[in-house]
Amino acid sequence: MLWLALASGTALCEALKDATGKQALKSLDEYSVLLGFTSAGALLMAILMLATEGPPTLGPDFGLAILVGGSLNILAFTLYTRAIKIADLSLTVPLVTLTPLFLLVTSPIIVGEWPTGLDVMGVLFLIVGSYILNLKPSEGFTLAPLRALMTNPGSRMMMGVAFLWSITSNFDKVGTLNSSSLFWGMSLFGTIAMGMMPFVVQRAWQKGAGLVIGELRSQASFIVLAGIFNAIGVSLQFIALTLAPVAQVIAVKRMSALISVGFGYALFGETGLKERLLGAAIMVSGVAIMAMD
């Protein structure tokens, strides 16, 4: 069960990355934060790769994986970072647990991994949990929580991220199997960093390079920490993907939703702890059920 320990470590690192990233987003735009922590993560993974395994021999499908996975991740990470900037961690991050729901469709098409009998039960848990996540006790059991999923900008963005990651998770596996976990992580985050560069340069041109550099320096510690947590977490995830099916690894990774709800309450003073913790717990239970086979 080595993959389970690796995926659990990914979940913790993911929550820590979100908390430090949200802190940096208090005074920075999402493009600058993404450029900072993906660059830091790519550099760390490059150092680890050179120190431990050296450059791998690339398989024939690596180019397609980085082209498709890198492009989609530029969009996904932008939406993800913007969602946690404009909305509560405890409301948005648990919605990423919907990724295994979308994986039921994308995994068979991309990597030939088909759903099992327990997946239907897991889907029901995901639906109930997402409902309770947006439930307000004063309103009772109405359709309002479901409407909130569609009307809250942060929630809409995070559901888009869940769908995009159901696709990119499969390309993560293809890219890792055609290189190595560290080389794939370095390549992926280097690609995302390059994708952010035009936006940061445009902002520097409009506001002045000195001001933008000063803003980055003011949040450098949080950006670097986010990059370190991201690099460690993703490295563990990519190794786990070589040992277990995509849906199971991503299901355990989504335990980060519970940790993020706690961080949102403890670090950022977010409200609705009981409902959001219960909703996140039910959603995590759903992905756990889907990973039991």
C-alpha positions as CSV (number, residue, x, y, z in Angstrom):
1,M,0.0,0.0,0.0
2,L,2.9,2.3,-0.7
3,W,0.7,4.3,-3.2
4,L,-1.7,5.1,-0.4
5,A,1.0,6.6,1.8
6,L,2.3,8.6,-1.2
7,A,-1.2,9.9,-2.1
8,S,-1.9,10.8,1.5
9,G,1.3,12.9,1.6
10,T,0.1,14.6,-1.6
11,A,-3.1,15.5,0.1
12,L,-1.3,17.2,3.0
13,C,1.0,19.1,0.7
14,E,-1.9,20.2,-1.5
15,A,-3.7,21.8,1.5
16,L,-0.5,23.5,2.7
17,K,0.1,24.8,-0.8
18,D,-3.4,26.2,-1.0
19,A,-3.1,28.0,2.4
20,T,0.2,29.6,1.6
21,G,-0.9,30.5,-1.9
22,K,-4.1,32.1,-0.6
23,Q,-2.0,34.2,1.8
24,A,0.1,35.4,-1.1
25,L,-3.0,36.2,-3.1
26,K,-4.0,38.8,-0.6
27,S,-1.7,41.3,-2.3
28,L,-0.9,39.6,-5.6
29,D,-2.7,38.6,-8.8
30,E,-3.1,34.9,-9.7
31,Y,-0.7,35.1,-12.6
32,S,2.2,36.3,-10.4
33,V,1.6,33.8,-7.7
34,L,1.4,30.9,-10.3
35,L,4.6,32.1,-12.0
36,G,6.3,32.2,-8.6
37,F,5.3,28.9,-7.1
38,T,5.4,26.9,-10.3
39,S,8.9,28.2,-11.1
40,A,10.1,27.4,-7.6
41,G,8.5,23.9,-7.8
42,A,10.1,23.2,-11.2
43,L,13.5,24.3,-10.0
44,L,13.3,22.1,-6.9
45,M,12.2,19.1,-8.9
46,A,15.0,19.7,-11.4
47,I,17.6,19.7,-8.6
48,L,16.1,16.6,-7.1
49,M,16.1,14.8,-10.4
50,L,19.7,15.7,-11.2
51,A,20.8,14.6,-7.7
52,T,19.0,11.3,-7.7
53,E,18.2,9.9,-11.1
54,G,19.5,12.1,-13.9
55,P,17.6,12.9,-17.1
56,P,15.4,9.9,-18.2
57,T,15.0,8.5,-21.6
58,L,11.8,9.9,-23.0
59,G,9.1,7.6,-24.4
60,P,7.2,8.2,-27.7
61,D,4.1,9.7,-26.0
62,F,5.9,12.3,-23.8
63,G,5.5,15.1,-26.4
64,L,1.8,14.6,-26.7
65,A,1.4,14.4,-22.9
66,I,3.2,17.7,-22.2
67,L,1.5,19.4,-25.1
68,V,-2.0,18.5,-24.0
69,G,-1.4,18.2,-20.3
70,G,0.6,21.4,-20.1
71,S,-1.9,23.4,-22.1
72,L,-4.9,22.3,-20.1
73,N,-3.0,22.7,-16.8
74,I,-2.3,26.4,-17.6
75,L,-6.0,27.0,-17.8
76,A,-6.8,24.7,-14.8
77,F,-4.2,26.3,-12.4
78,T,-5.3,29.8,-13.4
79,L,-9.0,29.0,-12.6
80,Y,-7.9,27.2,-9.4
81,T,-5.8,30.1,-8.1
82,R,-8.4,32.7,-9.0
83,A,-11.1,30.6,-7.3
84,I,-9.3,30.5,-4.0
85,K,-8.5,34.2,-4.3
86,I,-12.1,35.4,-4.7
87,A,-13.9,32.7,-2.5
88,D,-13.4,30.8,0.7
89,L,-11.0,27.8,0.8
90,S,-13.6,25.8,2.7
91,L,-16.2,26.4,-0.1
92,T,-14.1,26.0,-3.2
93,V,-11.4,23.4,-2.5
94,P,-13.8,20.6,-1.6
95,L,-15.4,20.9,-5.1
96,V,-12.2,19.5,-6.6
97,T,-13.3,16.1,-5.1
98,L,-15.7,16.0,-8.1
99,T,-12.6,15.1,-10.2
100,P,-13.2,11.3,-9.7
101,L,-16.8,11.8,-11.0
102,F,-15.4,13.2,-14.3
103,L,-12.7,10.5,-14.3
104,L,-15.4,7.9,-14.7
105,V,-15.8,9.3,-18.3
106,T,-12.3,10.4,-19.1
107,S,-10.2,7.5,-17.8
108,P,-11.8,4.8,-20.0
109,I,-11.3,7.0,-23.0
110,I,-7.7,8.1,-22.4
111,V,-6.0,5.3,-20.4
112,G,-8.6,2.4,-20.6
113,E,-9.4,2.3,-16.9
114,W,-13.1,1.5,-16.5
115,P,-15.4,2.3,-13.6
116,T,-16.6,-0.4,-11.1
117,G,-19.8,-1.2,-9.3
118,L,-18.9,1.0,-6.2
119,D,-18.5,4.1,-8.4
120,V,-22.3,4.7,-8.5
121,M,-22.4,4.8,-4.7
122,G,-19.4,7.1,-4.7
123,V,-21.1,9.5,-7.1
124,L,-24.2,9.7,-4.9
125,F,-21.9,10.7,-2.0
126,L,-20.3,13.4,-4.1
127,I,-23.7,14.9,-5.1
128,V,-25.0,14.9,-1.5
129,G,-21.7,16.3,-0.2
130,S,-21.7,19.1,-2.7
131,Y,-25.2,20.0,-1.7
132,I,-24.4,20.1,2.0
133,L,-21.3,22.1,1.3
134,N,-23.5,25.0,0.2
135,L,-26.3,24.5,2.7
136,K,-27.4,27.3,5.0
137,P,-29.4,25.9,8.0
138,S,-31.5,29.0,8.1
139,E,-32.8,28.3,4.6
140,G,-33.7,24.6,5.2
141,F,-33.4,21.9,2.6
142,T,-34.1,23.7,-0.7
143,L,-32.6,24.0,-4.1
144,A,-30.6,27.0,-3.0
145,P,-27.4,25.0,-2.4
146,L,-27.5,23.6,-5.9
147,R,-28.1,27.0,-7.4
148,A,-25.2,28.3,-5.4
149,L,-22.9,25.8,-7.2
150,M,-23.9,27.5,-10.5
151,T,-24.1,31.1,-9.4
152,N,-21.0,31.4,-7.1
153,P,-18.1,32.4,-9.4
154,G,-15.5,30.6,-7.2
155,S,-17.6,27.4,-7.2
156,R,-18.1,27.5,-11.0
157,M,-14.4,27.9,-11.6
158,M,-13.5,25.1,-9.2
159,M,-16.0,22.7,-10.9
160,G,-14.3,23.6,-14.2
161,V,-10.9,22.8,-12.6
162,A,-12.3,19.4,-11.5
163,F,-13.3,18.6,-15.0
164,L,-10.0,19.7,-16.5
165,W,-8.0,17.8,-13.9
166,S,-10.0,14.6,-14.7
167,I,-8.4,14.9,-18.2
168,T,-4.9,16.1,-17.1
169,S,-4.6,13.4,-14.4
170,N,-4.6,10.8,-17.2
171,F,-1.9,12.7,-19.1
172,D,0.1,12.9,-15.9
173,K,0.2,9.2,-15.9
174,V,1.1,9.0,-19.6
175,G,3.8,11.6,-19.1
176,T,5.3,9.9,-16.0
177,L,5.4,6.5,-17.7
178,N,7.2,8.1,-20.7
179,S,9.8,9.9,-18.5
180,S,10.0,9.9,-14.7
181,S,8.0,11.4,-11.9
182,L,10.5,14.2,-11.3
183,F,11.2,15.0,-14.9
184,W,7.5,15.1,-15.7
185,G,6.8,17.4,-12.7
186,M,9.7,19.7,-13.7
187,S,8.4,19.8,-17.3
188,L,4.8,20.4,-16.4
189,F,5.4,23.2,-14.0
190,G,8.0,24.8,-16.2
191,T,5.3,24.8,-18.9
192,I,2.8,26.4,-16.6
193,A,5.3,29.0,-15.5
194,M,6.0,29.9,-19.2
195,G,2.3,30.2,-19.7
196,M,2.0,32.7,-16.9
197,M,5.0,34.8,-18.2
198,P,3.1,36.9,-20.8
199,F,0.4,38.0,-18.2
200,V,3.1,39.0,-15.7
201,V,5.1,40.9,-18.3
202,Q,1.9,42.7,-19.5
203,R,1.1,43.7,-15.9
204,A,4.7,44.9,-15.3
205,W,4.4,47.0,-18.5
206,Q,1.2,48.6,-17.3
207,K,2.1,49.1,-13.6
208,G,5.9,49.4,-13.8
209,A,8.4,46.6,-13.4
210,G,9.7,48.0,-10.1
211,L,6.3,47.9,-8.5
212,V,5.5,44.3,-9.7
213,I,8.9,43.1,-8.5
214,G,8.4,44.8,-5.2
215,E,5.0,43.0,-4.8
216,L,6.6,39.7,-5.6
217,R,9.4,40.2,-3.0
218,S,6.8,41.2,-0.3
219,Q,5.2,37.7,-0.7
220,A,8.3,35.8,-1.6
221,S,8.3,33.6,1.5
222,F,4.7,32.4,0.9
223,I,5.3,31.9,-2.8
224,V,8.4,29.8,-2.2
225,L,6.7,27.7,0.4
226,A,3.8,27.1,-1.9
227,G,6.3,26.0,-4.6
228,I,8.0,23.6,-2.2
229,F,4.7,22.1,-1.0
230,N,3.6,21.8,-4.6
231,A,6.8,20.2,-5.8
232,I,6.8,17.6,-3.0
233,G,3.1,16.9,-3.3
234,V,3.2,16.5,-7.0
235,S,6.3,14.3,-6.9
236,L,4.6,12.0,-4.5
237,Q,1.4,12.0,-6.7
238,F,3.3,11.1,-9.9
239,I,5.1,8.2,-8.2
240,A,1.8,6.9,-6.8
241,L,0.3,7.1,-10.3
242,T,2.9,4.5,-11.4
243,L,1.7,2.1,-8.7
244,A,-2.1,2.4,-8.8
245,P,-5.0,3.4,-11.0
246,V,-5.5,7.2,-11.6
247,A,-9.0,7.3,-10.0
248,Q,-7.7,5.7,-6.7
249,V,-4.7,8.1,-6.4
250,I,-6.7,11.2,-7.1
251,A,-9.4,10.0,-4.7
252,V,-7.0,9.9,-1.8
253,K,-5.4,13.1,-2.9
254,R,-8.8,14.8,-2.4
255,M,-8.5,14.3,1.3
256,S,-6.9,17.7,1.1
257,A,-10.4,19.1,1.0
258,L,-10.9,18.3,4.7
259,I,-7.6,19.8,5.7
260,S,-8.4,22.9,3.7
261,V,-11.7,23.4,5.4
262,G,-9.8,23.4,8.7
263,F,-7.2,25.8,7.4
264,G,-9.9,28.1,6.1
265,Y,-11.5,28.3,9.5
266,A,-8.3,28.5,11.6
267,L,-6.2,30.8,9.4
268,F,-8.7,32.9,7.5
269,G,-11.7,33.1,9.8
270,E,-14.1,31.5,7.3
271,T,-17.6,30.7,8.5
272,G,-20.0,27.8,8.1
273,L,-17.4,25.3,9.5
274,K,-20.0,22.6,10.4
275,E,-21.8,22.5,7.1
276,R,-18.6,22.7,5.0
277,L,-16.7,20.2,7.1
278,L,-19.7,17.7,6.8
279,G,-20.1,18.3,3.1
280,A,-16.4,17.9,2.5
281,A,-16.3,14.7,4.6
282,I,-19.2,13.2,2.7
283,M,-17.5,14.1,-0.6
284,V,-14.2,12.6,0.5
285,S,-16.1,9.5,1.7
286,G,-17.5,9.2,-1.9
287,V,-14.1,9.3,-3.5
288,A,-12.9,6.8,-0.9
289,I,-15.7,4.4,-1.8
290,M,-14.8,4.8,-5.5
291,A,-11.2,3.8,-4.6
292,M,-12.1,0.7,-2.6
293,D,-11.9,-1.8,-5.6
